[in-house]
Amino acid sequence: MPKRVDHAERRTEIAEALVRVAGRRGLHAVGMRDVAAEAGVSLRLVQYYFETKEKLLLYGLQHLAERFGERVAARSRTVGDDPGPRAMIEALLMASLPTDEASRAFHLVYTSYAVLAVTDPALAAQPFIRNPDAAEEVLAGLLRQAQEADLVEPGVDVQLEAASLLAMSAGLGTSVLVGQRSPRSAAAVLDHHLNRIFQGSDEDP
């Protein structure tokens, strides 16, 4: 009998190839033929699954978001079975810093998507905007939990702080990527601002 093809797995393999090539050359320089070569499949197969480069890019963006979620989950597991709001916020923010090859590729490619979204209406639409918005809401929710447990300083605007932390993390990630600062320095900046938001250095009420 012919081998059964797992289409979801094949699409994931192609998306991973896109991320690898874009991580080396930049998303703007990647074509479907490049992705096919990286994945070790024919151009026709890539076109079969995605039809156009635009659809491949949108799927790749979704794949990046899923990988980011996995990185956050992995980091949160390292701080125990019941991490507090601050530990979860740190896990989310630190997961986006380019501290190793995988996170470097994530930040580079995701930033490339942001640049392309300026001129590409399809990328600028909800599929691109939705992921940063979702991350901001997660951060705001964690800050509300901390606020309800009296873990943050009085008067903290959780929505404003969530937006600020997310923007800061993105900017710090770029500064690490271009060699302006080290990952340790970027982490120290994030820690400084979390110390400003949270009361003391202990999450326990």
C-alpha positions in Angstrom: 0.0 0.0 0.0 1.2 3.5 -0.7 2.4 5.5 2.3 -0.3 7.7 3.8 0.6 11.4 3.6 0.1 13.5 6.7 -0.9 16.8 5.1 -0.7 18.8 8.3 2.8 17.5 8.9 3.8 18.3 5.3 2.5 21.8 5.6 4.4 22.3 8.9 7.6 21.0 7.3 7.2 23.6 4.5 6.5 26.4 7.0 9.6 25.4 9.0 11.6 25.6 5.8 10.3 29.1 5.2 11.3 30.2 8.6 14.8 28.7 8.2 15.4 30.4 4.8 13.9 33.7 6.0 16.1 33.5 9.1 19.2 33.4 6.9 18.3 35.7 4.1 15.3 37.8 5.3 11.7 37.3 4.4 11.7 39.8 1.5 14.3 37.6 -0.4 12.5 34.3 0.0 10.6 32.8 -3.0 8.6 29.6 -3.2 11.3 27.9 -5.1 13.8 28.6 -2.2 11.4 27.2 0.3 10.9 24.0 -1.8 14.6 23.5 -2.0 15.0 24.0 1.7 12.2 21.5 2.5 13.5 19.0 0.0 10.3 18.9 -2.0 9.3 20.1 -5.5 8.1 23.6 -6.2 4.9 22.0 -7.5 4.2 20.4 -4.1 4.7 23.8 -2.3 2.2 25.3 -4.8 -0.2 22.4 -4.2 -0.4 23.2 -0.5 -0.2 27.0 -0.6 -1.0 28.1 -4.2 0.6 31.5 -3.8 3.5 33.0 -1.9 1.0 35.2 -0.1 -0.8 32.2 1.3 2.5 30.6 2.3 3.6 33.7 4.1 0.3 33.9 6.0 0.6 30.3 7.0 4.2 30.9 8.1 3.0 33.7 10.3 0.5 31.5 12.0 3.2 28.8 12.4 5.5 31.4 14.1 2.8 32.4 16.5 2.2 28.7 17.5 5.9 28.2 18.0 6.0 31.3 20.2 3.2 29.9 22.3 5.2 26.7 22.8 8.3 28.7 23.8 6.3 30.6 26.4 4.8 27.3 27.8 8.2 25.7 28.0 9.6 28.7 29.9 6.7 28.8 32.3 7.2 25.1 33.1 10.7 25.9 34.4 9.4 28.1 37.2 7.1 25.5 38.8 3.6 24.0 38.6 1.9 27.1 39.7 3.8 30.2 38.6 2.6 33.6 39.7 1.6 36.4 37.3 5.1 38.0 37.3 6.8 34.7 36.4 4.3 34.2 33.6 4.9 37.7 32.3 8.6 37.2 32.4 8.2 33.9 30.5 6.2 35.6 27.8 8.6 38.6 27.4 11.8 36.5 27.6 10.6 34.0 25.1 10.6 36.8 22.4 14.2 37.9 23.1 16.7 36.4 20.5 18.8 34.5 23.1 19.5 31.4 20.9 19.3 30.3 17.3 15.6 29.4 17.4 14.5 32.7 19.1 16.8 34.7 16.8 15.1 33.3 13.8 11.7 33.9 15.4 12.4 37.6 16.1 14.1 38.2 12.7 11.3 36.6 10.7 8.5 38.1 12.8 10.1 41.6 12.4 10.3 41.0 8.7 6.6 40.3 8.6 5.9 43.6 10.4 8.0 45.4 7.8 6.2 43.7 4.9 2.8 44.4 6.5 3.4 48.1 5.9 3.1 47.6 2.1 1.2 44.3 1.9 -2.6 44.7 2.6 -3.0 41.0 3.2 -0.4 40.9 5.9 -1.5 44.2 7.3 -5.0 42.8 7.8 -6.2 40.8 10.8 -4.0 37.8 10.4 -0.9 39.9 11.2 -2.5 42.3 13.8 -4.3 39.6 15.7 -1.2 38.0 17.3 0.3 41.1 18.9 -3.2 42.1 20.1 -3.6 38.7 21.7 -0.3 38.9 23.4 -1.2 42.3 24.8 -4.4 41.0 26.2 -2.6 38.0 27.8 -0.2 40.5 29.5 -3.1 42.7 30.6 -4.9 39.7 32.1 -1.9 38.6 34.1 -1.4 42.1 35.4 -5.0 42.2 36.5 -4.5 39.0 38.4 -1.5 40.5 40.1 -3.5 43.7 40.8 -6.4 41.7 42.4 -3.8 39.9 44.6 -2.2 43.3 45.6 1.1 42.3 44.0 1.5 45.5 41.9 2.0 49.1 42.9 -1.2 51.2 43.5 -2.7 53.0 40.5 -1.1 50.7 37.8 -3.0 51.0 34.5 -2.8 47.3 33.4 -3.7 47.9 29.7 -1.1 50.7 29.4 1.6 48.7 31.1 0.8 45.6 29.0 1.2 47.7 25.8 4.4 49.3 27.1 6.0 45.9 28.1 5.2 44.4 24.8 6.6 47.3 22.8 9.7 47.3 25.0 10.3 43.6 24.6 10.0 44.0 20.8 12.5 46.9 20.8 14.9 45.1 23.1 14.8 42.1 20.9 15.8 44.1 17.9 18.6 45.7 19.8 19.9 42.3 20.7 19.5 41.1 17.1 21.6 43.9 15.7 24.3 43.6 18.4 23.5 46.9 20.3 23.1 45.1 23.6 23.5 41.6 25.0 20.6 39.3 25.9 21.6 39.7 29.6 21.4 43.5 29.3 18.0 43.2 27.6 16.7 40.9 30.4 18.0 43.4 33.0 16.0 46.2 31.4 12.8 44.1 31.4 13.5 43.1 35.0 13.9 46.8 36.0 10.5 47.7 34.6 8.8 44.7 36.2 10.3 45.8 39.5 8.8 49.2 39.0 5.3 47.6 38.4 5.4 44.9 41.0 5.6 45.6 44.8 9.0 44.4 46.1 10.8 41.4 44.6 8.5 38.6 45.8 5.2 37.6 44.1 3.7 36.2 47.3 1.0 38.4 48.7 
